[in-house]
Amino acid sequence: MKEIQVWEYVIKWGLAQNPGLPSDPTNFSKDDFNTLKNTLQQCIPFIRFHNLNSIEFSKKVLPYKKILSKELYKELLNHFLENDIKESLPRISMSKQKSTLDITKVTNSDKESQEVEKNLEEAFKRYKKAAEDGNEVAVYNLAGCYKYGKGVEKDELCRNLEFLRGIITSLLRYMQDIFRVM
């Protein structure tokens, strides 16, 4: 399945969860965007936006730019304005940007995070511990460490297992939230 199809299905699902929303994003109010953003917040990290072409991004994603975080939106704009290279990227980007490999999420302070960023092996250990404690961001970052050999030897099998663990963890948490509401 193409990534643009994944995006379109996610949008359709989000709209179906909120039947009061208009089907055309040009008719959305600020509250409508916030409602859709809250509904899709668990799904958006799984979209590999970098695998879209610029036309797909422009026609299908940009109309919904207000549901994306400012950080992600800026990163995607830079990607589509600066790059024509298409390589398959993980659903949660493992670029060097702080927004996607944010060690502060698993450390106690900014100072400590700066020290850890210098030591990828220590970062890997902290991601592993945080992942074991149920931190979803750490699970995906741990998968990226395995995939790219950051702080640990490259291991596609471990990467795939961590990625699956992240998906399962997210789905279970999402299901718990749904049943809590009912």
C-alpha positions in Angstrom: 0.0 0.0 0.0 1.3 3.4 -0.9 2.0 5.9 1.9 -0.5 8.4 0.4 -3.2 5.7 0.7 -2.3 5.2 4.4 -2.7 9.0 4.9 -6.0 9.1 3.1 -7.3 6.1 5.2 -6.2 7.8 8.4 -8.0 11.0 7.5 -11.1 9.1 6.5 -11.0 7.2 9.8 -10.6 10.4 11.8 -13.5 12.0 10.0 -15.6 8.9 10.6 -14.8 9.2 14.3 -16.1 12.8 14.3 -19.2 12.8 12.1 -19.9 16.5 12.8 -16.8 17.5 10.9 -17.1 18.8 7.4 -15.5 16.5 4.8 -13.6 19.4 3.1 -10.8 20.8 5.2 -11.3 24.2 3.6 -14.5 24.4 5.6 -12.9 23.5 8.9 -12.9 25.9 11.9 -10.0 26.0 14.3 -12.0 23.8 16.7 -12.6 21.3 13.8 -8.8 21.0 13.2 -8.2 20.6 16.9 -10.8 17.8 17.1 -9.3 15.9 14.2 -5.7 16.5 15.6 -6.7 15.0 18.9 -8.4 12.1 17.2 -5.4 11.3 15.1 -2.5 12.1 17.5 -1.8 8.4 18.0 -1.8 7.6 14.2 0.3 10.4 12.8 3.7 9.1 14.0 3.0 6.0 11.8 2.8 7.9 8.6 6.0 8.0 6.6 5.5 11.4 5.1 9.0 11.4 3.7 7.9 8.7 1.3 5.3 10.9 -0.4 6.2 12.9 -3.4 5.8 16.7 -3.4 2.5 16.6 -5.3 1.0 14.2 -2.9 2.2 16.2 0.0 0.9 19.5 -1.5 -2.5 18.2 -2.5 -3.3 15.7 0.2 -1.4 16.7 3.4 -1.1 20.5 3.2 -4.8 21.0 3.5 -4.6 19.3 6.9 -1.4 21.0 8.0 -3.0 22.3 11.2 -3.3 18.8 12.6 0.4 18.3 12.3 2.8 19.6 15.0 4.6 22.7 14.1 7.9 20.8 14.4 6.8 18.1 12.0 5.2 20.5 9.6 8.5 22.6 9.4 10.5 19.4 9.0 8.3 18.2 6.1 8.3 21.6 4.4 12.1 21.6 4.5 12.2 18.0 3.2 9.9 18.7 0.2 11.5 22.0 -0.6 15.1 20.9 -0.3 15.1 17.2 -1.2 14.2 15.2 -4.3 15.8 12.0 -2.9 13.3 9.3 -2.1 14.4 6.6 0.3 12.2 4.6 2.6 12.3 6.1 6.1 10.8 4.7 9.3 7.4 6.0 10.3 9.1 7.9 13.1 12.1 9.7 11.7 15.5 8.9 13.1 17.2 12.0 11.7 19.7 14.0 13.7 17.1 16.6 14.5 16.4 17.0 18.2 12.6 16.8 17.5 12.8 13.1 16.4 15.7 11.7 18.4 15.0 13.6 21.6 17.1 12.1 24.4 15.6 14.6 26.9 12.5 12.5 26.9 14.4 9.7 28.8 16.8 11.8 30.9 16.3 14.0 33.9 17.6 17.3 32.6 18.7 19.2 29.5 22.3 19.2 30.8 22.2 15.4 31.2 20.7 15.0 27.8 23.6 17.0 26.2 26.1 14.7 27.9 24.2 11.6 26.7 23.9 12.8 23.1 27.7 12.7 23.0 27.6 9.0 23.9 25.4 7.0 21.6 26.0 3.8 23.6 24.6 5.5 26.7 21.7 6.9 24.7 21.0 3.3 23.5 21.0 2.0 27.1 18.6 4.8 28.2 16.3 4.2 25.3 16.3 0.5 26.1 15.4 1.1 29.7 12.8 3.7 28.9 11.3 1.3 26.2 11.1 -1.4 28.8 9.3 1.0 31.1 6.7 1.6 28.4 7.9 4.9 26.9 6.5 4.7 23.3 8.9 7.3 21.9 11.8 5.4 23.3 10.6 2.2 21.7 10.7 3.8 18.2 14.0 5.5 18.9 15.4 2.1 20.1 14.2 0.5 16.8 16.1 3.3 15.0 19.2 2.7 17.0 19.1 -0.9 15.8 18.4 0.0 12.2 21.1 2.6 11.9 23.7 1.1 14.3 23.5 4.1 16.7 25.1 3.0 20.0 24.6 -0.7 19.1 25.5 -3.0 16.2 23.0 -2.8 13.3 20.4 -5.6 13.7 17.3 -5.6 11.4 15.6 -8.4 13.4 15.9 -6.4 16.7 14.8 -3.3 14.8 11.7 -5.0 13.5 10.8 -6.5 16.9 11.2 -3.1 18.6 9.1 -1.5 15.9 6.4 -4.1 16.3 6.5 -3.7 20.1 6.0 0.0 19.6 3.0 -0.6 17.4 1.5 -3.1 19.8 2.1 -0.8 22.8 0.5 2.2 21.0 -2.5 0.1 19.9 -3.0 -1.3 23.4 -2.8 2.1 25.0 -5.2 3.5 22.4 -7.7 0.6 23.1 -7.4 1.2 26.8 -8.3 4.8 26.2 -11.3 3.9 24.1 -12.6 1.5 26.7 -12.0 4.0 29.5 -14.2 6.5 27.7 -17.0 3.9 27.2 
